[in-house]
Amino acid sequence: MELVPLLIQLVSGAVGGNIAGSLMKNSTLGTLWNSVAGIVGGGLGGQLLGLLGVAAAPSGGLDIGSIIGSLASGGVGGGVLMAIIGAVKKSMAK
């Protein structure tokens, strides 16, 4: 496993988590926890999609396709996990 694609996924996960938090005002966790949830989701989502062969190339190279795949999978994974955690938090508050 290469380190650079993982770092790209973690950073894009943090961005994805914060974007999801800003879009879902009722379920936001705050900037810090949106970032934390996004980082975890970006790492997990990027790795899961990489294993499935959907996103980043298995070699983890630094070509443009691999970088875009890491950005997309990390951002989507971060946004999805933040949305799930936010929805659970919102439903528990009722």
N, C-alpha and C positions, 0 to 999 in steps of 0.2 A: 504494500500500500504506500502510495506516495503522500508526502506531507502537504505539498502545495494544493492539490485539489481538496483535501480535507479542510485546510484553512480557508479556502474560497467558499466551501460549503458552510462553514461555521459563520463566517462574516455575512454571507448572503442570507443565512438563516436568521441572524439577528435583525437584519434589515427587513426580511419578510415578516418576522414576528411583530416588529414595530409598525409596519404597514397594515398588517391585519388588525392590530390594536387600534390604529387610528381610524380604520374603516368601521370597526365594531365598537362604537363609543360605549355601549352598555356593558360590554364584556371585557374591556381593557383591563390589564393587570398593572398598568403603570409602565413607564419607560424601562425601568430596570428589569422587572419581571417579564415584560414582553420580550426583552432582549435575551434573557436567560432561557425562556421557553423556546424562543426562536433558534438560539444556538444549539440546544439539545435536539430540537426538531430538524434543524438543518443538517446536523451530523447524522442523525438516524435516517432521515429521508434520503439524503445523498448516498449513504451507504446501501440502503435498501434498494433504491432505484439502480445503483451501480451494479449490485449483485444480480438484479433482474435483467441487466443489459439495456435498460431504458435510457439511462442518462450518460454519465461520464464513461469514457473509454476504459476498458479494463486495465490498460497500461498506465492510465493516469497521466498521460503526457501533457505537455503544455501547448498543444496546438489549439487553435481557436474553437474547434468543435468541443473539445474536452473542457475548456474553460467555460464556454456557454452552458454546457451540460451541467457542470458543477454549480454555476450560478443559479440556473433554473431549478435544479433538484434541491439545492440548499434553501433557496428562497421559498419554494412551494412547501417543502417539509417544515420549515420554520413557521410559516403562516398557518399551515394546517394544525400543527400541534398547539400553537397559541390560541387558535380559534376553538379547539377542543377543550383546552384548559379553561378558557374564558367562558365557554358555554356551561361547563360543569360548575364553575364558580358561581355563575349567575343563577343556575337552577338550585344550587344549595342555599343561596341567599333568600329564596322565597319562603 
